[in-house]
Amino acid sequence: MADIRLIYALFLFLYLIVPSSGAETFPIAKPGCKDTCGSVKIPYPFGIGPDCALNEAYSIRCSGDSINGLRPYLGLQPGQSAQRIVEVLEVSLRDQTITINYPLSPICSVNRTTLDASVFESSLAQTPFFVSREHNKLMFLGCGNALLHLIDGSQQILSGCTSMCNSTSTINGCYGINCCQASIPYYLSQYSLQLTASENFTSSTCAYAFLVDQNWELENYTSKVRLINAPVVWSWPLNHSQIQTISGCSAQNSSLQLKSSSIATYQCECSALGDDTWFYQINPYLDGACKHANDEIRRKRNRTAIITGSTVGAGMLILLITTLCLYKVVKKIHENKRKEKFFRKMLKQQLPAEDIENAKLYTAKELSNATDNFNENRILGQGGQGTVYKGMLNDGKIVAIKRAKNVNDMRFEEFVNELVLLSQVNHRNVVKLLGCCLQTEVPLLVYEFIPNGTLHSLIHNQNEVEFPFTWNLRLRIATEIAGALAYLHSQISVPILHRDVKSSNVLLDEKYIAKVSDFGTSRSIEVDKTHLTTGVKGTFGYLDPEYFQTSQYTEKSDVYSFGVVLVELLTRQKPISSAQTAEAHDGVSLVDRFIKSMNQNSLQMILDPQILDERNENEVVLVAKLARRCLNSTGKTRPTMKEILTELESTKLSKGDSTVDADCQGPSSIEKLPAGILGDPDTYTWTSGSDPVESSSDAYPFLSNLV
């Protein structure tokens, strides 16, 4: 309770020392002048009242009544008796524009007759304003044609559009039916609009042609409703003499394109702030405004730094107290000391919370019931990391449950590593992690159940009567394993190196589709890294000799192990077997004997007799060559898993096509082999040749130590 009171006190302290972080406001009008009229802001060079505007052309009159409220008005042809006024909707300093609520002049029809009339003429020649090309468009509402003319004696057509008639009385958009629109080619100071309205869509309605703001859209317009005004955007260019005396102003030069010429215009930005001038909503056209704003912003930043330091300090103290409180709560909930140790180790490994949330959390009771309290009769297999049980959940779903042998640091790290990696993986040929259990003294991982055991069992427990292990099945399984490893190496954001590729880590589902499993020793690797430097782990017979010598594990180490699996599929022999005598095979290493058979052009002597079929000869030779390249002693000369996948898929499709990707046969991708091995598979024979034998012990020195 005392801890809670202390937290409340710290929050009160922060409330008192941290002032409101509301946005800093800076003046936009000259001193002593109003900066708003109704809801519209009026920044300088515009102004309300005497001496508040740059000149009389920028003077705004603010008037209104009790019903409509105050509204700003701009006078055109200032000083003349017949002065026109227009309502101001918005002034933009950044765009140097003013938006006017301009009156519309309709042409109305009562008998569906065709009308041809000039509906509007406008001249801004006596003002500093131009109709903006970028911010406006020509719009025609009705059926017929609308034309935009330049008033210069030539009546040149600048733009126009045509709309088709439709009997509907409601218009929801301007797409050429009862309404059309077009762009404006130049900035305009004077122009006229002409329309030809034929058979208006209903009688007693009006047609309109007008210039309007690009952002103005016609929504649910009914032809019986008359439009009175529409927003149009004018530019107000300033010349250099009008801004050169403003202190702190950095003049930005641009131009307005007229019909046959252009005029220069200058815009102010605060020299010390640049584009941030508009972010802080500073009016750089006010003399001295930039310097004042810059000083205020600097003071605010210094004050913010002090406040941030105080806040961080107080926040760290709150975090510390909160952490202590949570620790006490967790300690009270998890009274079992073994469970406390488990969670402390999980935190020590810095397992992200989202990785746990992505997987379903099972209760210890649920998994115990699923396995009959982890009955020995439910054991599917045992390995270095733990035991796998078959279980049935409450909903009847069959799953595989992996239970660690013990909770020492190494086992715990491997299980957490597998949980993290598999939570990032989604591939049809990678075993799917369904969830985990964190309530037991040893971690439990729950996987999809794969019913047909391991590839190792299928290869080496030969029962051709029960299930024929055909060449097509072997090739498909090899392609699926390659696809999974290529995905792990190159198709996810953080590549994963499996580090224990072997036939016993490949599971087969009910359709004998391969599923790569056992990621306990796997590691993710940053994209810009080429290898991991680790203690040597793996399975002899599948272990990359380069990794064995250097302790540097690369993606090509997985490629080597995959090559061993390919050889297993080709020969149906184990990588290391005590049953094979030196007299029979000159050594116990399958890789050693496979390389010798390739070098001697006697591949048939080691291949599984079941695939010694002339119909499969080309494909078998291609896969054998691919396996040989995977087993190169130097990692750099091995193909990538992506290249392997491409070649296996090509082999599946070719069905005897004798072509091989030339890129995979160059000197950089394969060690020197006899010509018979590198040649066209059609020229390769199943009989042994007399080529000299290359000692595999030279290429794989660690294997000689195993013999």
Sequence and secondary structure as in RCSB ss.txt:
>XXXX:A:sequence
MADIRLIYALFLFLYLIVPSSGAETFPIAKPGCKDTCGSVKIPYPFGIGPDCALNEAYSIRCSGDSINGLRPYLG
LQPGQSAQRIVEVLEVSLRDQTITINYPLSPICSVNRTTLDASVFESSLAQTPFFVSREHNKLMFLGCGNALLHL
IDGSQQILSGCTSMCNSTSTINGCYGINCCQASIPYYLSQYSLQLTASENFTSSTCAYAFLVDQNWELENYTSKV
RLINAPVVWSWPLNHSQIQTISGCSAQNSSLQLKSSSIATYQCECSALGDDTWFYQINPYLDGACKHANDEIRRK
RNRTAIITGSTVGAGMLILLITTLCLYKVVKKIHENKRKEKFFRKMLKQQLPAEDIENAKLYTAKELSNATDNFN
ENRILGQGGQGTVYKGMLNDGKIVAIKRAKNVNDMRFEEFVNELVLLSQVNHRNVVKLLGCCLQTEVPLLVYEFI
PNGTLHSLIHNQNEVEFPFTWNLRLRIATEIAGALAYLHSQISVPILHRDVKSSNVLLDEKYIAKVSDFGTSRSI
EVDKTHLTTGVKGTFGYLDPEYFQTSQYTEKSDVYSFGVVLVELLTRQKPISSAQTAEAHDGVSLVDRFIKSMNQ
NSLQMILDPQILDERNENEVVLVAKLARRCLNSTGKTRPTMKEILTELESTKLSKGDSTVDADCQGPSSIEKLPA
GILGDPDTYTWTSGSDPVESSSDAYPFLSNLV
>XXXX:A:secstr
 HHHHHHHHHHHHHHHHS          S TTSB EETTEE  TTSEESTT SSSGGGEEEEEEETTTEEEEEEE
ESTTSTT EEEEEEEEETTTTEEEEEEE   EEESS   EEEEEEEEE TTSS EE TTTEEEEEESSEEEEEEE
TTTT  EEEEEEEB  S SEE S SSBSEEEE   S BSEEEEEEEE S SSTTEEEEEEEEETT    SEETTS
   EEEEEEE    HHHHTTSTTEEEEEEEEE SS EEEEEEEEETTTTTHHHHTT  TTSTTHHHHHHHHHHHH
HHHHHHHHHHHHHHHHHHHHHHHHHHHHHHHHH   HHHHHHHHHHHHTT  HHHHHTSEE  HHHHHHHTTTT 
GGGEEEE SSEEEEEEE TTS EEEEEEES   HHHHHHHHHHHHHHTT   TTB  EEEEE SSSS EEEEE  
TT BHHHHHHS  TTTS   HHHHHHHHHHHHHHHHHHHHSSSS EE S   GGGEEE TT  EEE   TT EE 
 TT   EE    S TTT  HHHHHH EE HHHHHHHHHHHHHHHHH   SB TTS HHHHSSSBHHHHHHHHHHT
T GGGTS GGG  GGGHHHHHHHHHHHHHHT SSGGGS  HHHHHHHHHHHHHHSS     GGGSSTTTS    H
HHHS GGG  SS        HHHH HHHHHH 
